[in-house]
Amino acid sequence: MPPLPPIQVTLAVAGALLVLAGLAVVRASGARAGIARRLGGARGVRIGELLDIGASGPLPPRPVRVQGRIRCADPIVTAEDDRLVAFHRDVEVREASGGWRSVERLRESRSFELWDHDGSLAIDPASAAEPLVVLPHVWQGPPADLGESYAPALARLAAEGGELVEARATTRMVSVIDRLLVLAEVRRDRDAVMLTPPAGGYVISALELDDAMRLLGGGRPRLLLAGAASVAIGAALIVAGLVVGIAGLVVG
């Protein structure tokens, strides 16, 4: 019988497996934990506070959460007369095997000013993280109902992967009438401050913070909690394995 692995190796391997399983469960819950953590954990500041920094004041060391209204001279105007600064649309079809394939990925945006009564700062939503934190409009139905413009793409996918059994279109929009929360970094351009996208892009929410956190939490809170617990336990086991290993080296 081969010798059993040292306890620290067993703990570390078990912990790593639990972490991987927990992350998979979190993804299956529909949660966007990373975006939620970045948006909810940032310090909220007014535009006026940022403008008061001026040419020599200390800049916030981390991304901040800024709230304001939209001012845009050239919005996207839809056929329904919606006036938008960001329009994201994803069209997918599901194969008989269960996998989803992308048919269309549309991204349109317009630069705008985020303003309140103290002033304004420019934002380019082309640098936004995905998804936009808005209530999505989701359509699902037979692939044939997508329309003639999608027929060539559907025929190609059917030839590559077999029967297509379902389609869905997910649309996310930011309207000029929305009040936004924007996660951004504050930088200085000559004598004035400016907002720039942090690592991963601006997080743009058209919802109040509590509503944004609920949306980013996904629709399956029990699954999210189970995944988070698995990650926490796995991390603890990895740490325990390291502690046991270090203790063994010291004693040995």
PyMOL commands that set and color helices and strands:
alter all, ss='L'
color gray80, all
select helices_A, chain A and resi 7-28+33-41+47-53+125-127+143-146+148-161+209-216+221-251
alter helices_A, ss='H'
color red, helices_A
select strands_A, chain A and resi 43-45+64-71+76-77+83-95+100-109+112-116+119-123+137-141+164-175+179-189+192-196+203-205
alter strands_A, ss='S'
color yellow, strands_A
deselect
rebuild
show_as cartoon
